[in-house]
Amino acid sequence: MEYGLIGAKLKHSYSKEIHEQLADYTYDLCPLATQAEVAQLLCEKNFKAINVTIPYKEFVLPLCDIVDDKAKAIGAVNTIVNRDGKLVGTNTDFAGFLYLVAANGVSLTGKTVLILGTGGTQKTVEAAAKSVGAAQILRASRTKTDATLSYAEAASRRDVQIVVNTSPVGMYPQNGACLLDLSGFSALEAVFDAVYNPFETRLLWQARQQNCKAANGLLMLVAQAKFAAEFFLNTPFQDSEIGRIATEIRKQRSNLVLIGMPGSGKSVLGKRCAALLHKQFIDLDEAVEARANSTIAALFASEGESVFRRLESEVCAAAAKETGQIISTGGGIVKNSDNVRLLRQNGVLIFIDRAPNLLAMGDARPLSKNAQAVQKLYTERLPLYRAAADVTVENSGTLAAVAAKIKEAFDEITRFERTES
């Protein structure tokens, strides 16, 4: 390995594709299970430059020959360069976090900041917040100490304005895990989560329910990689590369989720979009039928709608955890708000709206057997579709034209734009 990343669990890291888009080198992912393996790697020095992630950012600091003042002050190193046999350590997470905050138009100056977690990233975020004049910095962890709050204590701090999760809680495959209930934070302005897989953790979902600014760690990851690559090669890169690469990853990894009435064309449009966007196509109705070993119509007749909805939620949860898919949903998926939350973890939700008189109906569609039933269903569900969707696309033209509109909407929503004021 000449360039790469070391850490305990790297299977789902995006760092390889980020670095290889930035610079002309091969970037390897090198999972190391123990501190002894890390120490051996650094002792042998058979690399040009590496990044370091959880849980070794603090451990590697004393193993470096030279550590810059910033990393020393933080107490954590995430970037090491081998310069003529001397290991030189720095911390690019510091600048990466400040880039994330500024890119979202948020100021930490004079704010009360609550940091979740107690590892190397927590130290980095704390140092960054102090550097821009945060008024008060609180730490929360599962184990209460003199320096940290318990999560129960943290939840009672109504003065908190900014929350930053630096722990791996909520990261794939433990989607849905969350350390904190945000409902009591009446002064809350913004929530940042260092986790970037899934794109929207339950913590960020809570923030959006409270109309707060919410951002995952993707921009921080790309920004720190850009700063690390500059340190690796002693060569500057344009800041515009951060937005370009973040956009590319969001387009590649985001799911495109089609919601809408039964018979609105979600499945056929989904297959066309899968070809346009080079993504895997999944039909949740087909997944339910495979799990039940029955058609949906037969399942409704034999077991009732409640059994169908339970199976639908199960296949929804499994599909929504993964990335890079086109997902066609059943017409009633939006009846369960938890399904919508799950789909939003990694998904852009597009409502395929088709006039009720053009919707398919018949015995194969248990709730759309005739025109009167279709109109009633459309009226009931329209507010749910609109509330769940990021954008609406009318299915009123040719399939090719509508699929092109869906792709255009998806590309626009996944485009990164810096909002720093």
Backbone torsions as a table, in degrees:
resi	resn	phi	psi	omega
1	MET	NA	126.1	174.3
2	GLU	-95.4	-46.7	178.0
3	TYR	-129.8	144.2	179.2
4	GLY	174.6	-169.1	-176.7
5	LEU	-126.1	134.3	172.5
6	ILE	-115.0	145.8	179.7
7	GLY	177.4	177.4	-176.1
8	ALA	-77.5	-45.4	-175.8
9	LYS	-132.3	112.4	-172.0
10	LEU	-124.6	4.9	-173.0
11	LYS	-55.5	-36.7	-174.7
12	HIS	-107.6	20.2	178.4
13	SER	-72.0	144.8	175.5
14	TYR	-96.9	2.9	-170.7
15	SER	-64.3	-35.5	-179.0
16	LYS	-60.5	-50.2	-177.8
17	GLU	-67.3	-32.0	178.8
18	ILE	-65.5	-52.8	-177.6
19	HIS	-63.8	-38.4	-177.3
20	GLU	-75.1	-17.0	169.0
21	GLN	-81.9	-28.7	-179.3
22	LEU	-75.7	-44.4	-167.6
23	ALA	-139.9	165.4	-175.9
24	ASP	-92.6	66.2	172.0
25	TYR	-146.8	158.3	174.3
26	THR	-84.7	132.1	-176.0
27	TYR	-118.7	117.4	-174.3
28	ASP	-102.1	146.0	172.4
29	LEU	-94.9	121.8	-174.1
30	CYS	-123.8	86.9	179.2
31	PRO	-69.6	132.8	178.9
32	LEU	-126.8	126.1	-171.2
33	ALA	-83.1	-22.0	-173.5
34	THR	-135.7	159.3	174.8
35	GLN	-63.6	-32.0	179.4
36	ALA	-61.5	-39.8	177.9
37	GLU	-66.2	-38.3	178.0
38	VAL	-64.1	-46.9	-179.4
39	ALA	-60.3	-39.9	179.8
40	GLN	-65.1	-43.1	179.5
41	LEU	-59.6	-45.2	-178.6
42	LEU	-71.3	-30.6	177.4
43	CYS	-68.4	-40.7	-178.5
44	GLU	-73.6	-30.1	175.4
45	LYS	58.4	34.2	180.0
46	ASN	-90.7	54.2	177.2
47	PHE	-155.4	162.4	176.6
48	LYS	-92.3	-42.8	179.7
49	ALA	-163.1	144.7	179.5
50	ILE	-139.8	156.9	165.5
51	ASN	-103.5	157.8	-177.2
52	VAL	-128.5	132.6	177.8
53	THR	-128.3	-172.2	-175.4
54	ILE	-50.5	131.2	7.3
55	PRO	-112.7	32.1	-166.8
56	TYR	-109.6	7.6	-175.1
57	LYS	-64.4	-34.8	177.5
58	GLU	-82.2	-36.5	-176.5
59	PHE	-62.2	-37.4	-173.2
60	VAL	-77.5	-16.4	-173.2
61	LEU	-56.1	-51.6	-178.8
62	PRO	-72.1	-9.2	178.8
63	LEU	-86.6	-9.4	177.3
64	CYS	-82.8	149.6	177.3
65	ASP	-78.1	-35.2	-179.2
66	ILE	-136.1	131.4	176.5
67	VAL	-127.5	129.0	-177.9
68	ASP	-70.6	164.7	-173.4
69	ASP	-60.8	-36.5	-178.8
70	LYS	-63.2	-48.2	-179.5
71	ALA	-66.0	-36.9	176.7
72	LYS	-61.2	-45.3	-178.2
73	ALA	-64.4	-36.0	179.4
74	ILE	-73.8	-41.1	-176.3
75	GLY	89.6	21.6	-179.2
76	ALA	-153.0	142.0	178.4
77	VAL	-120.4	132.7	175.7
78	ASN	-121.7	-1.0	-178.1
79	THR	-141.2	127.0	-179.0
80	ILE	-131.2	129.7	176.8
81	VAL	-117.0	135.6	176.3
82	ASN	-90.3	103.8	-179.4
83	ARG	-110.6	101.4	179.3
84	ASP	54.1	41.9	176.6
85	GLY	86.0	-1.4	176.0
86	LYS	-105.0	128.2	179.5
87	LEU	-88.2	117.4	-176.7
88	VAL	-108.7	120.7	-175.8
89	GLY	-107.9	144.2	174.6
90	THR	-144.7	-177.2	179.3
91	ASN	-134.3	106.5	179.2
92	THR	-92.7	-7.7	174.6
93	ASP	-62.7	-31.2	-179.6
94	PHE	-56.6	-56.6	179.7
95	ALA	-67.8	-32.8	178.9
96	GLY	-63.6	-41.4	178.8
97	PHE	-67.1	-44.3	179.4
98	LEU	-63.2	-33.1	175.6
99	TYR	-64.1	-45.0	179.4
100	LEU	-58.1	-46.1	-178.6
101	VAL	-63.0	-49.3	-178.7
102	ALA	-64.7	-38.0	-178.9
103	ALA	-63.2	-23.2	178.8
104	ASN	-99.1	10.5	175.2
105	GLY	68.3	28.0	-176.7
106	VAL	-108.1	141.5	173.4
107	SER	-112.5	136.1	175.8
108	LEU	-96.1	-8.1	-176.5
109	THR	-61.8	125.1	178.6
110	GLY	74.6	10.0	-174.7
111	LYS	-100.4	156.8	170.5
112	THR	-92.2	117.9	-173.2
113	VAL	-113.5	128.8	176.0
114	LEU	-108.5	122.2	-179.4
115	ILE	-108.2	127.5	179.2
116	LEU	-97.3	126.4	-178.9
117	GLY	108.4	163.4	-174.8
118	THR	-136.7	20.3	-178.0
119	GLY	-93.0	-159.9	-177.8
120	GLY	-62.4	-37.4	179.5
121	THR	-68.1	-34.6	175.9
122	GLN	-60.9	-43.7	179.2
123	LYS	-62.3	-39.0	179.7
124	THR	-65.5	-47.4	-179.5
125	VAL	-63.1	-39.9	178.9
126	GLU	-62.5	-44.2	179.2
127	ALA	-63.9	-39.6	179.8
128	ALA	-66.4	-42.5	179.3
129	ALA	-63.6	-41.1	177.1
130	LYS	-62.4	-38.3	-175.5
131	SER	-65.5	-24.2	-179.8
132	VAL	-106.7	13.4	170.5
133	GLY	84.8	33.6	172.8
134	ALA	-59.8	137.6	-176.5
135	ALA	-72.7	-39.2	-178.1
136	GLN	-148.9	136.8	179.4
137	ILE	-122.9	121.8	179.1
138	LEU	-110.0	147.8	177.0
139	ARG	-120.2	141.8	177.1
140	ALA	-128.7	141.6	177.7
141	SER	-149.5	167.8	178.6
142	ARG	-65.8	-31.0	179.5
143	THR	-105.8	112.9	-180.0
144	LYS	-69.4	135.6	174.5
145	THR	-134.1	-179.2	176.6
146	ASP	-62.9	-26.5	-176.2
147	ALA	-98.0	-6.9	-176.3
148	THR	-132.5	155.1	172.9
149	LEU	-93.0	153.0	165.8
150	SER	-72.9	163.9	179.4
151	TYR	-68.1	-29.8	175.7
152	ALA	-65.2	-42.2	177.6
153	GLU	-66.7	-41.2	-179.8
154	ALA	-61.2	-38.5	-178.1
155	ALA	-64.9	-18.5	-179.0
156	SER	-90.2	-4.4	-177.8
157	ARG	-84.5	88.6	-176.4
158	ARG	-70.7	-9.7	-179.9
159	ASP	-85.5	-6.2	-178.1
160	VAL	-64.2	130.9	-179.8
161	GLN	-108.9	-30.2	-179.0
162	ILE	-130.1	131.2	174.5
163	VAL	-116.1	134.7	176.8
164	VAL	-129.4	119.3	174.9
165	ASN	-91.7	117.8	177.0
166	THR	-109.1	3.1	178.8
167	SER	-88.6	165.3	176.7
168	PRO	-84.2	7.0	-178.5
169	VAL	-63.3	129.9	-177.9
170	GLY	95.9	-6.7	-179.2
171	MET	-75.2	146.1	175.5
172	TYR	-52.5	136.4	6.1
173	PRO	-94.5	10.9	179.6
174	GLN	-90.5	44.8	179.9
175	ASN	-56.6	140.8	175.8
176	GLY	97.2	-17.8	176.6
177	ALA	-68.0	144.9	-177.3
178	CYS	-152.6	141.8	-175.5
179	LEU	-92.6	-19.8	-165.1
180	LEU	-144.3	138.8	171.3
181	ASP	-92.2	119.8	-175.9
182	LEU	-89.0	-2.1	-170.4
183	SER	-62.5	-25.4	-178.6
184	GLY	-89.2	-0.3	-175.5
185	PHE	-88.8	84.1	-174.4
186	SER	-71.0	-20.1	-178.9
187	ALA	-98.4	6.0	-172.4
188	LEU	-63.6	133.1	179.7
189	GLU	-113.6	-38.3	-174.8
190	ALA	-154.4	149.4	176.7
191	VAL	-130.6	129.0	175.8
192	PHE	-117.5	139.9	179.3
193	ASP	-128.3	121.5	179.5
194	ALA	-64.1	-19.6	176.2
195	VAL	-68.0	137.8	178.0
196	TYR	-126.3	-0.2	174.8
197	ASN	-136.8	99.6	13.2
198	PRO	-79.0	166.9	179.1
199	PHE	-65.8	-35.5	178.3
200	GLU	-122.5	105.0	175.2
201	THR	-76.0	170.3	176.5
202	ARG	-62.2	-34.7	177.8
203	LEU	-60.2	-46.0	179.6
204	LEU	-68.6	-36.0	176.8
205	TRP	-60.1	-43.4	177.2
206	GLN	-58.5	-44.0	-179.1
207	ALA	-60.1	-41.8	-179.3
208	ARG	-68.5	-31.9	176.0
209	GLN	-63.9	-26.2	179.1
210	GLN	-96.9	12.4	178.4
211	ASN	59.2	34.7	176.0
212	CYS	-98.9	155.2	171.3
213	LYS	-61.5	134.4	-177.9
214	ALA	-140.2	128.1	-177.7
215	ALA	-144.2	137.0	177.7
216	ASN	-84.8	-175.5	-173.2
217	GLY	-89.6	9.6	-176.2
218	LEU	-61.8	-48.0	-179.4
219	LEU	-62.9	-38.7	176.4
220	MET	-61.0	-43.0	179.9
221	LEU	-61.7	-48.0	-178.1
222	VAL	-67.8	-41.5	-179.0
223	ALA	-63.9	-45.7	-179.7
224	GLN	-65.9	-31.5	177.1
225	ALA	-65.9	-39.9	177.0
226	LYS	-62.0	-45.4	179.5
227	PHE	-67.9	-34.9	177.4
228	ALA	-66.5	-43.7	179.5
229	ALA	-61.6	-36.6	175.9
230	GLU	-62.9	-40.2	178.7
231	PHE	-69.9	-38.6	177.6
232	PHE	-56.8	-49.9	-167.3
233	LEU	-104.5	-6.1	-174.7
234	ASN	55.0	42.9	-177.0
235	THR	-137.5	131.8	179.9
236	PRO	-78.5	148.7	172.3
237	PHE	-123.1	150.4	179.0
238	GLN	-68.1	140.0	175.7
239	ASP	-60.0	-25.1	179.4
240	SER	-61.4	-21.5	177.6
241	GLU	-63.8	-29.9	-179.9
242	ILE	-62.1	-50.7	179.4
243	GLY	-64.9	-39.1	-179.9
244	ARG	-62.1	-47.4	-176.9
245	ILE	-72.0	-39.5	177.8
246	ALA	-60.6	-41.2	177.7
247	THR	-62.8	-43.9	-178.9
248	GLU	-62.2	-41.9	179.5
249	ILE	-66.7	-43.1	178.9
250	ARG	-60.8	-40.3	179.0
251	LYS	-66.4	-41.7	-178.1
252	GLN	-70.0	-42.4	-169.7
253	ARG	-94.0	-21.8	-179.1
254	SER	-68.8	144.1	169.8
255	ASN	-84.3	143.7	169.9
256	LEU	-102.6	114.8	-174.2
257	VAL	-110.7	123.0	-179.9
258	LEU	-101.2	122.2	176.4
259	ILE	-118.1	157.8	179.7
260	GLY	153.9	178.0	-175.7
261	MET	-63.8	153.6	170.6
262	PRO	-56.8	134.8	178.4
263	GLY	81.8	10.2	-178.7
264	SER	-85.4	-4.5	176.9
265	GLY	100.7	14.9	-176.1
266	LYS	-60.3	-43.4	-175.2
267	SER	-68.4	-48.1	-177.8
268	VAL	-68.3	-37.4	176.8
269	LEU	-68.7	-36.8	178.4
270	GLY	-60.9	-41.4	178.9
271	LYS	-64.9	-39.1	177.4
272	ARG	-66.2	-41.6	179.6
273	CYS	-67.4	-33.7	177.5
274	ALA	-60.9	-39.1	177.6
275	ALA	-70.3	-39.1	-179.3
276	LEU	-67.3	-38.5	-173.9
277	LEU	-102.5	-0.9	178.1
278	HIS	58.7	50.8	179.1
279	LYS	-124.6	160.1	176.4
280	GLN	-74.7	138.3	178.6
281	PHE	-99.6	133.8	177.2
282	ILE	-131.2	129.1	175.7
283	ASP	-106.9	114.4	-175.9
284	LEU	-66.5	-32.3	175.8
285	ASP	-62.6	-41.4	177.6
286	GLU	-65.6	-35.9	178.3
287	ALA	-65.5	-38.5	176.4
288	VAL	-63.6	-45.6	-179.5
289	GLU	-61.4	-39.2	178.9
290	ALA	-66.0	-40.4	-179.2
291	ARG	-68.9	-38.7	-177.4
292	ALA	-85.6	-12.0	-173.9
293	ASN	53.2	46.2	-175.6
294	SER	-160.6	153.1	170.4
295	THR	-72.2	159.1	179.7
296	ILE	-64.0	-41.1	178.9
297	ALA	-59.4	-44.1	179.3
298	ALA	-68.0	-35.8	178.5
299	LEU	-64.6	-44.2	176.2
300	PHE	-59.0	-43.8	-176.1
301	ALA	-68.0	-37.4	-174.5
302	SER	-91.7	-35.3	-173.0
303	GLU	-115.8	-21.0	-179.5
304	GLY	93.9	167.0	-175.8
305	GLU	-65.3	-33.7	-175.4
306	SER	-62.2	-39.4	178.2
307	VAL	-66.8	-42.8	177.1
308	PHE	-58.1	-45.8	-177.3
309	ARG	-64.4	-36.2	177.7
310	ARG	-63.8	-46.2	178.7
311	LEU	-64.8	-38.0	179.0
312	GLU	-60.7	-43.3	179.4
313	SER	-65.8	-35.4	179.5
314	GLU	-65.9	-46.7	-179.1
315	VAL	-71.4	-31.0	175.9
316	CYS	-62.3	-46.9	-178.8
317	ALA	-61.1	-40.8	-178.8
318	ALA	-67.7	-45.1	-178.1
319	ALA	-69.1	-38.7	-173.6
320	ALA	-68.3	-21.1	178.5
321	LYS	-71.5	-26.6	-174.6
322	GLU	-88.2	173.3	-174.8
323	THR	-128.6	167.3	174.4
324	GLY	69.7	37.4	-175.0
325	GLN	-124.4	157.2	163.0
326	ILE	-103.7	121.4	-176.8
327	ILE	-116.6	117.8	172.8
328	SER	-94.7	124.8	-175.5
329	THR	-103.2	162.1	171.6
330	GLY	-71.0	156.9	-175.5
331	GLY	-60.7	-29.1	-176.6
332	GLY	-97.7	11.7	-176.9
333	ILE	-58.3	-30.8	-175.9
334	VAL	-78.1	-7.0	178.4
335	LYS	-66.2	-26.0	178.5
336	ASN	-105.6	111.4	-176.1
337	SER	-62.9	-26.4	178.9
338	ASP	-68.8	-32.1	174.2
339	ASN	-60.4	-42.2	180.0
340	VAL	-63.5	-43.8	177.9
341	ARG	-59.7	-43.6	179.6
342	LEU	-62.6	-44.2	-178.8
343	LEU	-65.9	-29.1	-179.1
344	ARG	-77.8	-12.4	179.0
345	GLN	-50.7	-48.1	-178.0
346	ASN	-127.7	8.3	-167.4
347	GLY	-115.7	148.0	164.8
348	VAL	-98.0	121.0	-175.1
349	LEU	-98.3	122.8	180.0
350	ILE	-119.4	125.0	179.4
351	PHE	-86.0	117.3	175.4
352	ILE	-89.2	105.2	-175.5
353	ASP	-99.2	124.2	178.9
354	ARG	-133.3	136.9	-177.2
355	ALA	-55.4	138.5	-176.2
356	PRO	-55.1	-35.4	-178.2
357	ASN	-71.6	-10.2	178.7
358	LEU	-103.2	-3.2	-176.9
359	LEU	-76.3	142.0	176.7
360	ALA	-69.0	149.1	179.5
361	MET	-149.5	171.7	179.1
362	GLY	139.8	-178.2	-174.3
363	ASP	-64.7	-24.8	179.4
364	ALA	-71.4	-13.3	179.8
365	ARG	-116.1	97.7	-169.4
366	PRO	-57.7	-29.9	-177.7
367	LEU	-103.5	4.6	-178.1
368	SER	-130.8	53.9	-172.8
369	LYS	-80.4	-23.7	-179.9
370	ASN	-151.3	172.9	-174.9
371	ALA	-61.6	-38.4	-179.4
372	GLN	-64.9	-43.3	178.9
373	ALA	-64.7	-38.2	179.9
374	VAL	-64.7	-46.2	-179.1
375	GLN	-62.1	-41.6	179.0
376	LYS	-62.9	-44.9	-179.7
377	LEU	-63.5	-41.9	180.0
378	TYR	-61.7	-44.8	-179.6
379	THR	-62.6	-40.9	-179.4
380	GLU	-68.5	-38.8	-170.9
381	ARG	-93.2	-18.1	-175.8
382	LEU	-53.3	-45.3	178.3
383	PRO	-62.2	-33.4	179.3
384	LEU	-69.4	-42.1	178.2
385	TYR	-62.4	-45.1	-177.6
386	ARG	-66.5	-36.9	179.6
387	ALA	-69.2	-34.1	-176.4
388	ALA	-81.3	-29.0	-168.4
389	ALA	-81.4	146.6	169.3
390	ASP	-78.3	-31.1	-179.1
391	VAL	-158.4	155.8	177.7
392	THR	-111.3	135.1	174.4
393	VAL	-123.9	124.7	179.1
394	GLU	-79.9	131.4	175.6
395	ASN	-93.0	79.8	-176.1
396	SER	-130.5	9.2	179.3
397	GLY	-126.6	-157.8	176.4
398	THR	-70.3	157.1	179.3
399	LEU	-59.9	-40.0	-179.9
400	ALA	-62.9	-42.3	-178.6
401	ALA	-68.2	-41.8	-179.6
402	VAL	-67.8	-41.0	177.4
403	ALA	-61.2	-39.1	178.0
404	ALA	-64.4	-38.1	177.6
405	LYS	-65.9	-38.9	178.3
406	ILE	-63.2	-46.4	178.7
407	LYS	-60.6	-42.3	179.8
408	GLU	-61.5	-43.4	179.1
409	ALA	-64.7	-42.6	179.0
410	PHE	-62.2	-45.5	179.3
411	ASP	-60.7	-38.7	-178.5
412	GLU	-69.2	-43.0	-177.1
413	ILE	-68.0	-34.0	-177.7
414	THR	-87.3	-0.5	179.7
415	ARG	-76.3	131.2	177.7
416	PHE	-81.7	132.8	173.0
417	GLU	-132.3	128.5	179.8
418	ARG	-73.6	132.2	-177.2
419	THR	-114.4	16.6	-178.1
420	GLU	-57.4	133.8	179.2
421	SER	-96.8	NA	NA
